[in-house]
Amino acid sequence: MDDAIADPDRDDHRPGNGSWLGEKIADLASVRGGGLWPPTLLLLLWVVVGTGGFMAMGWSFSDAAFMTVITLSTVGYGEVNPPLTGEARFFASFLILAGIGTVFYAFTSIGQMVVEGELADMLGRRRMRRELEELEDHYIVCGYGKTAQPVVRGLMEAGEDFCIVEADTARETELREDGHPYLIGDATEEDVLEGAGVRRADSLLAMLPSDADNLYVTMSAKNSNPDIRVIAQASDQKAAMNLRRGGADEVVSAFEAAGNRIVQVAIKPSVVEFTELATPRDHLQLSLEEIQVENGSPLDGLTLQEGDINNRTGVIVVAIKGSEGEMTFNPDPGEPLRHGDQLVALGEKENLETLEKLCASVPR
């Protein structure tokens, strides 16, 4: 019980629980693309026609239905009584041909669905492989559990390129329908991370249910790409400490973050309201963004006052993160700006885009 509560990504998606077979049967019997419904309905039609035809020749309902079934199934006439007359033989021959044709139609439909399904899967995997090979400076999200799904939505809203690595094959249909670039495989295996483009990626988010797996993924990613930024999920402080030792740049505990959030809502509601206002959302005006001063920018070498950022762009610079990682909050107007600095700015989306252009390098 405690383990179930302690795992935020625990759910009922587990391979091998019979859901795969049920989905395949449902796919075969689906109306989409025909499925098995047309031959099934056609067979029922022949049963009705055959039963009615034999009854019209004077047979009872039970004899007519039985005769129709053994005729369509071509199992033989050992129990037929009375023997078939010329008219009945002609009708029975017609039903035999109809039954054989319907069975052939059913097998053809099944074969077509299987071939088309396998071909679609093969083409889909090939297209996905090409998309993954083209990704650069992207995010790799390891795991697609309950905690990772909001993260993926946030990456989509921000317009970032990303790839999801998920070991549970039962989630493949969900990933495909959502249109997310994904790779089915165990993120703790190096070849799987290579397939996700770990050497070309900007950041990796280790969000697997197991702390040990997140640690292994962190170490493996850093070994393949020492420059990659790793953000890992931890269940407690001890796990967080091990992840930092293993090379994680940032460690986040979902439980601790949720607890801190509840405390802030309880005792500092106004601060939380402002924080939400400054978080990018489609329906809100303000955003808090991080923008880098590039080499050759008009702001490179100027102070905040000389750059006159507030009047020129309408945004507020709330902090400056230097190229060495030092963070200066509420910077002084005389604070110099140098290329490589990260400006933490608050403002409307259009104004932030203006600041981003101002921070960009100007061709000479």
N, C-alpha and C positions, 0 to 999 in steps of 0.2 A: 504493500500500500504506500509506504513512504517513498519507495523508488518511483512509483507512478506519479506521485505529487511532485517529486524533485526534478522531473524531466519535462521541460516546457515543450519539447518537440515530440513527446511520446504520443502516438495515435494508433489507430487500428490498421493503418496501411502496412501490411506485411506481405511479402511474396509468399506464395505457397498456401494461401488460405482458401483457395477455391474460387476467388473472385475472377481470376484470369480466365478460367474455363467458362464461367458464367457470362463474362463479357464476350467471349468468342462465340458462344451459342447465340447470344442476343444479336451479335453482328450478323451472323448467318441468317437469322430469322427476321432481320429488320426489313422494313419496307423500302428503305433507301436503296436505290440501285436495283430494286426488284427483290433480291434475297430469295428465300424459299417460299414466300407466299404465293407467287403465281403458279408454280407446279403443284403446290398443296391444294390450292383452290381448284385447279384443273382436275386433279385426281378425285376430289370430292364431287365435282360435276359429273365425272364419268360414273361414279358410284350411283348417283341419283339417276342418271340416264339409263344405266344398265339395269338397275332395280325396276325402274318404271317400264323399260322395254320388255323384260321377262314377265312382269305382272300382266302386261298387255297381251301376252301369249297364253295367259291362263295360269301362271304360276302363283303360288301364295307369296306373301311378302317375305317370310323368312327364307323360303327356297330361292326366291328371286335375289334377295340381298346376298345370300351365301354363294349363289351361282356367279353373281357379279364380282364378288371379292376373289374367288378362286380363278375366275377368268382373267381379271386384271393382274393378278399376281402370278399367273401362268404356273400354278402348282399342280395342275392335273385334274382330271374329271373322274376319279375313282369312285366318288360317292354320288354321281349324278344319276337321278332317277325321277322321271323316265328319261330314256336316251334322247339326245337332241335330234330334232327334225331338221329338214333342210333350211327352213326359215330361221330357226334358232341357231343353227350352225353358222349361218351367214352373220347373224347379229353377234354371236360369240367371237367370231373371227375379227369382226370390227373392234370389239372391246379389247381383244388381245393386242391388236396393233396400237390401239389408243393407250393401253397400259404401258406397253414397251416404249412408245414415244414419250409418254409423260415421265417415266423413270429416266430415260435418256436425257430429257430436258432438265430434270432435277439435277442429275450428275453434272451436266454441262454448266448449269448455273453455279453449282458448288465449286467446280473447277475454275470457272471464271472469277468468282469472288476470291478464291485462294490465290490465284495467279495475280490478279489485280491488286489484292492487298499486299502480297509480298513485294510486287513491283513498286507499289507506292511507298512501302516502308523502305525499300532499298534506295529509291530515288530521294526520299526524304532524308535518310541518313547521309547520303552522298552530298546533298545540298547543305545539310547542317555542318558536315565536315569542312566544306569549302568556306562557309561563313566563319567557322571557328579559326580556320587558317588565316583569314583576312583580319581578324581582330588584333589591334595594337593599343597599348596604353589603356587596357580595359580592366574591369573588375571581375574577379573570379569568386563566385559565391559557392562555398562548399556546404551542401545541405540545403534542403527545401522544406524544412519543418515550419512549425507555427511562428517561430521567431524570425526565420529568414524571409518569409513571404512579405511582411511589411517592408523589409529592407529592399527587396526586389522592386516593389511598387515605388519606393522612393527613388531608386536608381532610374526607373523608367520615367518618372515625373521630371527628374533632373536632366533627362536626355543623355545619360551615360551609357557607354557600351559595356556589356557584361555577359558573362557566361555562367550557367548554373551547373554544378557537378552534383549529381544525386545518385546514390547507390540503389535506391528502391525502385525496381522496375515497375511497380504498381503505380508510380507517379508519372510515368512517361506519357500516358494519354493526357493527363492534366497539363503537363508542361507543353506538349505539342499543341493542345487546344488554346492555351494562353499565349502561344506564339513566342515563348522565351527561347533564346539560344541555350541549348543544354547539352550535356554529355552524361550518359548513363554509365556509371562506374564508381569504383571505390576511390575516394579522394586521397586515401592514405597510400595508394599505389602511385609511384613516380610516373609511370607511363600515362596514367590517367591525367595527372596534372600537366604533363607535356602536351597531351591532346587538347587541353583547355588553354594552351598558350601561356604557361607560367613564365617562360623566359621573356615574353613580350608584354606581360601584364603590368599594370601600374600598381594594383593592390589586390590582395587576397583576403576574403572574409571567411574565417574558419568558424562555421556555425553548426558543427555536427553535435549530436546529443551527448557524445562521450568526451570528457576532458582529455583523456589519453589520446583519442583520435585527433582532436584539435591540436594537441601538442605535436603529434607526429606530422600532421599536415604543415604546421608552422615550420618545423625544422626542415622538412623536405622542400618546401617552397623556398626558404632562405638558402638552402644548399644549391638549388637550381638557379636561383636569381637573387643574389645578395642585396640588390637594390629594391626588390619588391617590398611594398609596405603591407604588413600583415596586421589585421585587426581580428582578434580571436574572442570567442565567447567562453566564459568560465562560469562554473556553478558556484564557486566559493573563493575565498581569499587565498587559500592554499593553492588551488588550481591556477588562480591568476598569477601568483608568484612564480609557479613552475613555467607558465606560458611566457612570461617576461624573460625568464632565464633561457628559455628555448628560442628566443629571438623575436617574439611578438612585439610590434611597435606600440600597439594599443590593446588593452584587454578590457572587455565589458562584461559585467555580470547582469543578466536579465533581471534576476531577482533583486539585486541591489539597486539597479536603475529604477525598477518599479517602486521599491520601497522609498527611495529618495523622492521620486515623483509624488507619491502620496503625501509625504511629509510636507513638501513644498506647497501642494494644493491646500493642505490643511492650515498651515501657518503663514504662508506668503502667497495668497491667491492673486494679488495684483502682479507680483513678479511673474508668476506662471502665465497670467493672461498676456503680459508683454512678451514673454518668451514665445508663446504660441503665435502672437501677432508677427514676430520676427522670424518665423519658420516658414519656408517656402510652401505654399499651397495654391492650388489653382484659383480658389475663391478669395484669397487674401491679397492685399496690395504690397505689403512690405516683405522683404527678404533680407536675410543675413548671409552674406557671401564672402568668400575668400578669393582675392584677386591678386595676382603676382605682378610686380613691377618688372618688366622685361628690360634687357640690355638695349639701349637705344631709345627708350621711352622718353617723351618730353618731360616726365616727372623725375627721371633719373638724375640725382644730384641736387634736386631742389628740396626745400623744406616744405612741410605741410602748408605753412602760411604762403610761401612763394607759389606753390602749386595751386592754391586757391580752389581746392577740390570741392568744397561745399558749395561755393557759388557757381562753379563751372558745371557741376554734375547734379547737385541737389542731394548728395548722399552724405552720411556721417561716418567718418573713419573712427571706429570704436577701439581698435587695437592694431598694432603693427607687429608682425612676427618676422624677426630678422633672419638672414640667410643662415645664421648659426643656430637658430632655433629659439632664441630668447624672445619672450613676448612682452610687449609694452602696452598696457591698457591706458585708455584715455591719454593718448600721446600729446606732448606739448606742441604748440604751433611751430616751434623752432626745430622740431625733430626732423633730421634729414632723411630723405628717401633714397635708397640705393637699389640697383637691380638685384633681383633675388628676394627682395622683401615681399611679404604677403600682407596685403591690406585687408583687415576684417572690417567690412563696410555694411552699413544698414541703410536701406532705401528701397524705393520702388524698382521694379524689374527693369523698366526702360532706362532709369537713371543709372542703375548698376551696369547696364550694357554700355552706357556712355563712358563710365569710369574704366571699364574693361578696355575699351578702345583707346582711352587716354594712357593706360598703362602698357599698351602694346608697343612693340618696337616700330619705329618709323623708318621705312626704307630710305637709304641715302643715295 
